[in-house]
Amino acid sequence: MRTAFVQTLCELAAADERVWLLTGDLGFSVLEIFRDRFPQRFVNVGVAEQNLIGVAAGLASSGKLVFVYSIANFPTLRCLEQIRNDVCYNELPVKIVAVGGGFAYGPQGYTHHGLEDLAILRTLPNMTVLAPGDPVEAELATRAVMPLSGPCYLRLGKAREPVVHAVRPPFTIGRAILLRDGPDVTLISTGAVLGYVLRTAETLAEQYGINARVLSMHTLKPLDEEAVQRAATETGAVVTVEEHSVIGGLGSAVADVLAARATSVRFAKYGVPDRLWHQTGSPEYLRGLCGDLVAVVRELLAKNDR
Amino acid sequence: MIAYSIPSSTELARRIRCHALRMAHHARASHIGSCLSCADVLAVLYHEVLRVDPGRPDWPDRDRFILSKGHAAAALYAVLAERGFFPVSRLSTFGDDGTQLATHVARHGVPGVDFATGSLGHGLSVGAGMALAGQRDGRPTRVFVLLSDGECDEGSTWEAALFAAHHGLDNLVAIVDYNKIQSFGRVSEVLGLEPLADKWQSFGWAVRELDGHEHTHISGALRAVPFTPGRPSVLVAHTIKGKGVSFMEDQLLWHYRSPDDAQLAAALSELGEST
């Protein structure tokens, strides 16, 4: 995803000289293609994320379209108040890009797991929050955020995610993408787990005869409330899937929409429980600690409270 | 250009102090001591240093000013109003319900404010970003950032200091309003900054120290930036918290208190004005 991002950004920068890229000394072997083509619009500010966001805000207030790049929690939580005050309060179109959302940096331990970013960033006023599901969506999301007049957060996976979209889907901020349709349950996915969610949907169909609708909810804010409502109405069961805390992320955003409905729906959140693990491992291993998605779906459908 | 007719920076500073006192009294707001300590620097900046045009507050080549010590907002609003960015009468809404003049610097709907502040340690980074844009675009823009001494406690201030020197931002000027009192007491007791000028120097800045109430000195220094070509400039302005009102000078209490009716009258009287 990071390669899709930087290649797309180079294209955008070639067409629009307001585009800048800032990094907090991360992106080695990734960002060089931008730096070498546009040295006057590239800055490595060093390992100083508060300054990274402040400088980005200053550039943006001078008319620049600034993309800020770092990994995991460094461009978000480390400098959250700069994002809140300098970027949001001053109404500046700074685009914050974090590589390594969720468990992408699994073996590197808890410091490098991005598990609270979506919850926190989506509470900020006017902040658009995107978590594309594969490299194709990452490219489309990078293009889509260009004209935004306010701030945005783009949460990416890392590298070598499977390409889910064989053809480029229509991509609009705030509109979910339907990847698979089925009448029994809707799996709503955000971020780089999309490939895993689709594989799970295949397993559910092949082994259990459960035909799932799968939505890529690449935009958490503004949320596609209509797609959530339709999923509830048409499939009667909704499961959200994210590599993120079960508190405050996609699951909570979808629950807000469902709770406002007059009719009931079966609903489950699949994500990272509110606890610490002191063992670590690959993204697949860590996802396993969050439970078995197939089992979550089957248990939900076994409930008779519809 | 909107006509600007205040005869001297000292008269402008006097008016800033009077407005800030009335505003603090009206809003029962804190931080009058912080407003009074930087009134002279603000007056010199807006009287004769900053290239700004109240008729075109968004003029791209204007100089930028960031009040990083956003708690002195009353003083900034006062100087902007006196300079013609908005009517002086608007100052009386300071702190009111529904006002856009928050007691920390707001930008939205306040012409002349380049950046909203209030949390310490943010302004120098933002100023560095503005200066970098100006430098790389070859624009004449200069950026002035007024810091408190207390916010030199913030690590982010020093991140920005490293950055500005590394990039040779000689269109960036920091001014430290060094009144020696921060929120809980004397700077020397809370978290000492000395040797402050040496710290800036060692970070690669060109430094001058002066009396932050002497207009000719402030003016001379700020008209001479950059002090060294290729380096950002910092003015360590030794000031007195509460300057200009005898009973507020150098008193921690006036970081928090707002003057009552009698204190306002006494303060204005000292400044040659009646209530």
Chai-1 contact restraints between the chains, C-beta under 6 A:
chainA,res_idxA,chainB,res_idxB,connection_type,confidence,min_distance_angstrom,max_distance_angstrom,comment,restraint_id
A,Q40,B,R136,contact,1.0,0.0,6.0,A-B,restraint_1
A,V45,B,F163,contact,1.0,0.0,6.0,A-B,restraint_2
A,A48,B,E159,contact,1.0,0.0,6.0,A-B,restraint_3
A,Q50,B,S156,contact,1.0,0.0,6.0,A-B,restraint_4
A,Q50,B,E159,contact,1.0,0.0,6.0,A-B,restraint_5
A,N51,B,S125,contact,1.0,0.0,6.0,A-B,restraint_6
A,N51,B,E159,contact,1.0,0.0,6.0,A-B,restraint_7
A,N51,B,A160,contact,1.0,0.0,6.0,A-B,restraint_8
A,N51,B,F163,contact,1.0,0.0,6.0,A-B,restraint_9
A,G54,B,H122,contact,1.0,0.0,6.0,A-B,restraint_10
A,G54,B,S125,contact,1.0,0.0,6.0,A-B,restraint_11
A,G54,B,V126,contact,1.0,0.0,6.0,A-B,restraint_12
A,V55,B,S125,contact,1.0,0.0,6.0,A-B,restraint_13
A,V55,B,A128,contact,1.0,0.0,6.0,A-B,restraint_14
A,V55,B,G129,contact,1.0,0.0,6.0,A-B,restraint_15
A,A57,B,V126,contact,1.0,0.0,6.0,A-B,restraint_16
A,G58,B,V126,contact,1.0,0.0,6.0,A-B,restraint_17
A,G58,B,G129,contact,1.0,0.0,6.0,A-B,restraint_18
A,G58,B,M130,contact,1.0,0.0,6.0,A-B,restraint_19
A,L59,B,G129,contact,1.0,0.0,6.0,A-B,restraint_20
A,L59,B,A133,contact,1.0,0.0,6.0,A-B,restraint_21
A,S62,B,M130,contact,1.0,0.0,6.0,A-B,restraint_22
A,S62,B,A133,contact,1.0,0.0,6.0,A-B,restraint_23
A,K64,B,A133,contact,1.0,0.0,6.0,A-B,restraint_24
A,E81,B,S119,contact,1.0,0.0,6.0,A-B,restraint_25
A,N85,B,S119,contact,1.0,0.0,6.0,A-B,restraint_26
A,D86,B,H122,contact,1.0,0.0,6.0,A-B,restraint_27
A,D86,B,V126,contact,1.0,0.0,6.0,A-B,restraint_28
A,Y89,B,A116,contact,1.0,0.0,6.0,A-B,restraint_29
A,N90,B,R107,contact,1.0,0.0,6.0,A-B,restraint_30
A,N90,B,A116,contact,1.0,0.0,6.0,A-B,restraint_31
